[in-house]
Amino acid sequence: MRKIAENRYRAEIGLYFEDFKVGDIYEHRPGRTITETDNIQFSLLTMNQHPVHCDSHFASQTEFGKPLVNSTLTLAIVAGMSVPQISGQAIANLGWTDIKLTGPVFPGDTIYAESEILAIRPSKSRPGQGIVTVRTTGTKQDGSVFMTFERNALVHSRESARMGAENY
């Protein structure tokens, strides 16, 4: 919360650059149960017509025996779960690397995420801002890991955010 007047506060999302410490781990909650509707709508919206996501009969004949959740949906949800802590004060995501899909996700699974701070450094070209590197891990309700990825975000310091927030 940011105080904007006497007895008045405005909600803020995300940490500032100076709040991050290498080695810190943030557990992102709440979890998200993925439904069959989520999976089908996302697959169709993104024009992914692979039948393993939207054809139960086809999927029943695969090694999984049932439909799989579209992996780009799980990536989007896991990344979104990290925003309140990791990138809520970001100016931009600078890149994603090492995206690994290590296990299947099925409709009905509940997924969770956590992010570990790997590196932080002040920006060389944007004073008052910094680059935060995190590894985010997605787990299912049974604790099994289904996804990991790393990303870099350009994040405001309190000072640079205050300068930009005066008009917000």
C-alpha positions in Angstrom: 0.0 0.0 0.0 1.2 3.5 -0.8 0.0 6.4 1.2 -1.4 9.1 -1.1 -3.1 11.4 1.4 -4.0 11.5 5.1 -5.9 8.3 5.9 -5.9 7.3 2.2 -3.8 4.4 0.7 -3.6 3.0 -2.8 -3.0 -0.7 -3.4 0.2 -1.6 -5.2 1.3 -4.8 -6.8 4.8 -6.2 -6.9 8.1 -5.7 -5.2 10.5 -2.9 -6.0 14.0 -3.6 -7.3 15.6 -2.9 -3.8 13.3 -5.5 -2.2 14.7 -8.5 -4.0 17.5 -10.6 -2.6 19.3 -13.4 -4.3 18.1 -16.8 -2.9 14.7 -15.6 -1.7 11.9 -17.8 -2.8 8.3 -16.6 -3.2 5.4 -19.1 -3.1 2.7 -17.7 -5.3 -0.9 -18.3 -4.0 -3.7 -19.0 -4.5 -3.4 -22.1 -6.7 -5.5 -22.5 -9.8 -7.6 -25.5 -10.7 -7.7 -25.9 -14.5 -11.0 -27.0 -16.0 -11.7 -28.7 -19.3 -13.4 -25.5 -20.4 -10.3 -23.5 -19.7 -8.3 -25.9 -21.8 -10.6 -26.1 -24.8 -11.2 -22.3 -24.9 -7.5 -21.4 -24.6 -6.6 -24.0 -27.3 -9.2 -22.7 -29.7 -8.5 -19.1 -28.9 -4.8 -19.6 -29.7 -5.7 -21.8 -32.8 -4.0 -24.9 -31.3 -6.1 -27.6 -32.8 -4.2 -30.6 -31.6 -6.8 -33.1 -30.7 -5.1 -34.2 -27.5 -6.4 -30.9 -26.0 -10.0 -30.9 -27.2 -11.0 -34.4 -28.4 -11.5 -36.8 -25.5 -11.9 -39.8 -27.8 -8.6 -39.1 -29.5 -6.9 -38.3 -26.2 -8.2 -41.6 -24.7 -6.1 -43.5 -27.2 -2.8 -41.8 -26.3 -0.3 -42.9 -23.7 -2.0 -40.4 -21.3 -5.5 -41.9 -21.7 -7.2 -38.5 -21.4 -6.9 -34.9 -22.6 -3.8 -32.9 -21.8 -3.9 -29.3 -20.7 -2.3 -27.1 -23.4 1.2 -26.3 -22.2 1.0 -22.7 -23.2 -2.0 -22.3 -21.0 0.0 -23.6 -18.0 2.9 -21.3 -18.9 0.5 -18.3 -19.0 -1.1 -19.2 -15.7 2.2 -19.9 -13.9 3.7 -16.7 -15.2 0.5 -14.8 -14.1 0.7 -16.3 -10.7 4.1 -14.7 -10.2 3.1 -11.2 -11.1 2.0 -10.0 -7.6 5.5 -10.6 -6.2 7.9 -10.7 -9.2 6.8 -8.4 -11.9 4.0 -6.1 -10.6 6.5 -3.2 -10.6 8.1 -4.3 -13.9 8.5 -2.0 -16.8 9.0 -5.0 -19.2 9.8 -8.6 -19.3 13.2 -8.8 -21.0 13.3 -12.5 -21.9 12.3 -16.0 -21.1 14.8 -18.9 -21.2 15.1 -22.6 -20.3 11.3 -23.3 -20.5 11.1 -27.0 -19.5 7.9 -29.0 -19.5 8.6 -31.9 -17.2 5.2 -33.5 -16.6 1.7 -33.6 -17.9 -1.2 -31.4 -16.6 -4.8 -32.7 -16.9 -8.1 -30.9 -16.5 -8.9 -31.0 -12.8 -5.4 -30.6 -11.7 -4.6 -27.7 -9.3 -1.3 -25.9 -10.1 0.9 -23.8 -7.9 4.0 -21.8 -8.5 7.1 -20.5 -6.8 9.9 -18.2 -7.9 13.5 -18.1 -6.7 15.5 -14.9 -7.2 18.7 -15.9 -9.1 20.3 -12.5 -9.8 19.7 -8.8 -9.4 21.6 -5.9 -10.9 21.1 -2.2 -11.6 20.2 -1.4 -15.1 23.2 0.1 -17.0 21.0 2.1 -19.4 18.1 3.0 -17.1 19.1 4.7 -13.8 16.8 3.9 -10.9 15.7 0.6 -12.4 17.1 -2.9 -12.2 17.1 -6.3 -13.8 15.7 -9.2 -11.7 16.3 -12.8 -12.9 14.1 -15.5 -11.5 13.5 -19.2 -11.9 9.8 -20.1 -11.6 8.6 -23.6 -10.9 5.1 -25.0 -11.5 3.9 -27.8 -9.3 0.7 -29.9 -9.2 -1.4 -30.6 -6.1 0.6 -33.7 -5.4 3.9 -31.7 -5.4 5.2 -33.0 -8.7 7.0 -30.4 -10.9 5.5 -30.0 -14.3 7.3 -26.8 -15.5 10.3 -24.6 -14.9 11.5 -21.5 -16.6 13.7 -18.5 -16.1 12.9 -14.9 -17.0 14.4 -11.4 -16.7 12.3 -8.4 -15.8 13.2 -4.7 -15.8 11.8 -3.5 -12.4 11.2 -0.1 -11.0 13.0 1.1 -7.8 10.7 2.9 -5.4 12.1 6.3 -6.7 11.5 5.5 -10.4 8.0 4.2 -9.6 7.2 7.3 -7.6 8.3 9.5 -10.5 6.1 7.6 -12.9 3.1 7.1 -10.6 2.5 10.8 -10.0 0.0 10.8 -13.0 -1.6 7.5 -11.9 
